């Protein structure tokens, strides 16, 4: 699994937040509609994007080579992560406020090779610094259908389930609950990860029996371009999607064990009880069912999301 390109170049309403940092608010809805690139996002046209969807205030831009069905699927996965009970209201507006305030976006080129050719510096210069890439080729709408996983082997997986979750946790949860989900040493989540890796490591360790990690580790990610915060992002992805059941199918444990050993809900519950308790704690409103890309909200209400002044995080 790749961490992707993460560009960093609860239910609160605006009336419940009293802070000098709250500047304004925006209204968001569960409606999903593919349109052309709006004029205010013209910089994305310069990197060959021609399709746009807004999901609860989060932007998705897709290139000409990304099929509309894959864009719709990605948008629905995002909606289901944010509105897991599909009542049309975001489950955790505190998290959503952090995402919307940062103008978080997802960019969908057709392939990884295409992504490598995009002039992402133009995007950053235009002020869009909190992005995540998702390739059309790794987006697989047929992976999970009607609650059933359809995978020909242990390596087949819907990349949307990973890449769309990354910005939600990295920019949403980590900022909404910094002492709990912050991506630096000492937070509750980071302590869970340190235990899972067999110790605190700023970088990939060497000399241990599990890809350089100690024997007691069950999470042993080896991408040396992934710093400590990135490792936290990957860890919460593995743990949450395993709890949700999307890593539980024939051949998957063998395919993942070089990096992650606890690929089922029961394995996380017994093997990493601390993170299981954290990610199933109802106060944080993490999803309890896996997104399948078939988002059908029961209503289409308007939700007011506070916009927070964001300090420079570079």
Beta strands, then each sheet from edge to edge (+ up, - down):
strand 1: 6-8
strand 2: 22-28
strand 3: 49-55
strand 4: 58-63
strand 5: 105-108
strand 6: 130-133
strand 7: 144-145
strand 8: 148-149
strand 9: 303-308
sheet 1: 1+ 6- 5- 4- 3+
sheet 2: 2+ 9-
sheet 3: 7+ 8-
end
